[in-house]
Amino acid sequence: MSLFDQIQEATSFLQEKTNSFSASTGIILGTGLSGLADQLTDAQAIPYGEIPHFPKSTVESHRGQLLFGKLAGKPVFALAGRFHYYEGYSMQQVTFPIRVLRALGATQMIISNAAGSVNADMEAGDLVFVSDHINLQPENPLRGPNDERLGPRFPDMMHAYNPEWIRFALSFAQGAGIRAHRGIYAGLQGPNLETPAEYQFLHTIGADLVGMSTVPEVIVARHAGMNVFVCSIVSNKCYPLSELTETTVEEVIAVAQEATPKLEKIVAALVAEFA
């Protein structure tokens, strides 16, 4: 079955399950951020395992549910948990949910993640609104034959991250007393954390953040013609190297969960303004 046909089958299943629920905005809830799902009202949750062709999330802090509900009074789709290349999935599988949300009518994506900071000015718990990325992952989700029904062969990535949304988020954060920055995200394969030499390299090439997700999702969203906003929670500080300490997944999740209320305010404000 072609990717297009898989998308259509998953979309038909979800339309039947949700009585053709429609929304212009999709949200991806990353590591430790699933609490944002509890802010949705009139929500219906469908486990990923029930949706045709959806992978199953194997990461402990990800719920593995597609949610249909309202945030700030506006209808939204929310992916409570994402998929990663390091789990063993192909990049087409990792980004399949983006394709399905687009087929369901979403035209914009709000994507969240937890990431390490390789910028000395960005502290654990800070929010960073991503303005660009450096793709260091080993596979591209657009590799292979291109289906023009899904997007163009060579999508332009100059304006991958919506500058209007970034300006709005920075202004809102300042007014709310939330430490926030604009920054560049470097995407690596994982699942191991980076070495000190790699952190130094990433800082040198211009990255502010490093993580193991998001970039493939952004590429596919832009391929599908969607507006994109990405917010990272700084989960651990990786630069300067003199401040580097060993990091556990539990610590990353704890920092992300502590910062989630700040992210919730930003996302709700964006939905209220642009959805």
C-alpha positions in Angstrom: 0.0 0.0 0.0 1.4 3.4 -0.9 2.0 6.1 1.7 -0.9 8.1 0.2 -3.3 5.2 0.6 -2.1 4.6 4.2 -2.8 8.2 5.0 -6.3 8.0 3.5 -7.1 4.8 5.4 -6.0 6.3 8.8 -7.8 9.5 8.0 -11.1 7.7 7.2 -10.8 5.7 10.4 -10.4 8.9 12.5 -13.1 10.8 10.7 -15.5 7.9 11.5 -14.4 7.7 15.1 -14.7 11.5 15.8 -17.7 12.3 13.7 -15.6 14.2 11.2 -13.9 16.5 13.8 -12.1 19.3 12.2 -9.3 21.7 13.3 -6.7 23.9 11.7 -4.1 23.4 14.4 -2.1 20.3 15.4 0.1 20.1 18.5 2.9 17.7 19.2 3.6 17.1 22.9 7.1 16.0 23.4 9.2 14.5 26.3 7.6 15.2 29.7 5.0 17.6 28.2 2.0 15.3 28.0 0.4 17.2 30.9 -0.6 19.8 28.3 -3.1 17.2 27.1 -5.0 17.7 30.4 -5.8 21.3 29.4 -7.9 20.2 26.5 -11.7 20.4 27.0 -14.3 18.2 25.4 -11.4 15.8 24.5 -11.6 12.4 22.9 -8.5 10.2 23.0 -7.7 7.5 20.5 -4.7 5.2 21.3 -2.1 5.1 18.5 -2.4 1.3 18.5 -5.9 1.6 17.2 -5.1 3.9 14.2 -4.3 2.1 11.0 -0.6 2.3 10.1 0.4 4.4 13.2 3.5 3.2 14.9 3.5 2.6 18.6 5.4 4.9 20.9 8.0 3.1 23.0 9.2 6.1 25.0 8.0 5.9 28.7 7.1 9.6 29.0 4.9 9.6 25.9 1.2 8.7 26.3 0.7 7.4 22.8 -2.7 9.0 22.1 -4.2 11.2 19.4 -6.5 13.7 21.1 -9.3 15.7 19.6 -10.6 18.6 21.7 -10.5 22.3 22.4 -7.8 24.6 23.8 -8.5 28.3 24.5 -11.9 27.6 23.0 -10.5 26.5 19.7 -10.6 23.0 18.2 -7.2 21.3 18.0 -5.6 18.0 17.3 -2.9 16.9 19.9 -0.4 14.2 19.5 0.4 13.1 23.1 3.7 11.5 22.3 5.8 11.3 19.2 8.0 8.8 17.4 11.7 8.9 17.0 14.2 7.5 14.4 16.2 5.9 17.3 13.2 3.7 18.2 13.8 1.8 14.9 11.2 3.4 12.8 11.8 4.8 9.3 11.5 8.6 8.9 8.2 8.1 7.0 6.8 6.3 10.0 8.2 8.9 12.4 6.3 11.7 10.4 3.2 9.7 9.5 1.0 11.5 12.1 1.9 14.9 10.5 0.6 13.5 7.2 -2.6 12.3 8.8 -3.3 15.6 10.6 -2.8 17.5 7.3 -5.3 15.1 5.6 -7.7 15.8 8.5 -7.5 19.5 7.7 -4.7 20.9 9.9 -2.8 23.7 8.2 -0.5 24.6 11.1 1.6 22.7 13.6 2.8 23.7 17.1 5.6 21.4 18.0 7.2 21.0 21.4 10.3 19.2 22.7 12.8 19.0 25.4 16.4 19.8 24.3 19.9 20.3 25.6 21.3 23.8 25.5 24.7 24.5 23.8 24.3 28.2 24.3 25.8 29.5 27.6 22.9 32.0 27.9 20.1 29.4 27.8 19.5 27.8 31.2 17.6 24.6 32.2 13.9 25.5 32.3 14.1 28.3 29.8 11.9 28.3 26.7 13.4 28.6 23.2 11.3 29.4 20.2 13.1 27.8 17.3 13.9 30.0 14.3 15.9 27.6 12.2 17.5 24.1 12.4 20.6 22.2 11.5 19.7 18.7 10.3 22.4 16.1 11.3 20.1 13.1 11.2 21.1 10.2 8.9 17.9 9.9 6.9 15.4 12.4 5.3 11.7 11.7 5.5 11.3 12.9 1.9 13.8 10.4 0.6 12.5 8.2 -2.2 9.8 8.7 -4.9 7.8 11.9 -4.3 4.0 11.9 -4.4 2.9 15.3 -5.7 -0.4 14.9 -3.9 1.5 15.3 -0.6 3.9 18.1 -1.6 6.6 19.2 -4.1 9.8 17.3 -4.8 12.1 20.1 -3.6 10.3 22.1 -0.8 12.0 25.3 0.2 13.1 25.6 3.8 14.0 29.3 4.0 10.9 30.2 6.1 10.4 26.9 7.8 9.5 28.5 11.1 6.8 31.1 11.1 8.4 34.5 12.1 5.1 36.1 13.0 4.4 33.4 15.6 7.9 33.7 17.0 7.5 37.5 17.5 4.1 37.0 19.1 5.5 34.3 21.5 8.5 36.3 22.5 6.3 39.3 23.2 3.8 37.2 25.2 6.6 35.6 27.2 8.1 38.9 28.1 4.8 40.2 29.3 4.2 37.1 31.3 7.7 37.2 32.9 8.8 33.9 31.2 12.5 33.5 30.3 12.4 32.8 26.6 14.8 33.0 23.6 15.0 32.6 19.9 17.4 29.9 18.8 18.6 27.3 16.3 17.9 23.5 16.9 20.3 20.8 15.8 18.7 17.4 15.3 20.8 14.3 15.9 19.9 10.6 15.7 20.2 9.5 19.4 19.4 7.7 21.6 22.7 8.4 23.4 23.3 11.9 24.7 26.1 13.7 23.0 29.8 13.7 24.0 31.6 16.8 25.2 33.3 17.1 21.9 30.0 16.9 20.1 28.5 19.7 22.3 31.5 21.8 21.5 31.1 21.1 17.7 27.4 22.0 17.9 28.1 25.3 19.6 30.8 26.0 17.0 28.5 25.5 14.0 25.9 27.8 15.4 23.4 25.6 17.2 21.7 26.8 20.4 19.9 23.5 21.1 20.4 19.8 20.5 17.7 17.1 20.4 16.6 13.9 18.8 13.3 14.8 17.2 11.4 17.7 15.6 13.5 18.2 12.4 11.8 15.4 10.4 8.4 16.6 11.6 9.2 20.2 10.4 10.4 19.0 7.1 7.3 17.0 6.4 5.0 19.8 7.7 6.6 22.3 5.3 6.5 19.7 2.5 2.7 19.6 3.1 2.5 23.4 3.1 1.8 23.9 6.8 2.8 26.8 9.1 5.2 25.7 11.8 6.0 26.9 15.3 8.4 25.0 17.6 9.1 25.6 21.3 11.9 23.8 23.1 12.1 23.5 26.9 15.8 23.5 27.9 16.1 20.3 29.8 19.8 20.4 30.6 22.7 22.8 30.0 25.5 21.3 27.9 27.7 24.4 27.3 30.1 25.7 28.4 31.8 22.4 28.9 33.0 23.4 32.4 29.3 23.3 33.5 28.6 19.9 31.9 27.3 17.1 34.2 26.0 13.6 33.6 22.4 13.6 32.7 19.6 11.0 33.2 16.4 10.7 31.3 14.6 11.1 34.7 16.2 14.5 35.2 15.3 15.6 31.7 11.6 14.6 32.2 11.5 16.4 35.6 12.8 19.7 34.2 10.4 19.5 31.3 7.4 18.8 33.6 8.4 21.7 35.8 8.5 24.0 32.9 5.3 22.7 31.3 3.0 25.4 32.9 5.0 28.1 31.1 4.7 26.2 27.8 1.0 25.7 28.3 0.5 29.5 28.6 2.5 30.1 25.3 0.6 27.4 23.4 -2.8 28.5 24.6 -2.0 32.1 23.6 -0.9 31.0 20.2 -4.0 29.0 19.6 -6.2 31.8 20.8 -4.5 34.2 18.5 -3.9 32.2 15.3 -6.2 29.1 15.3 
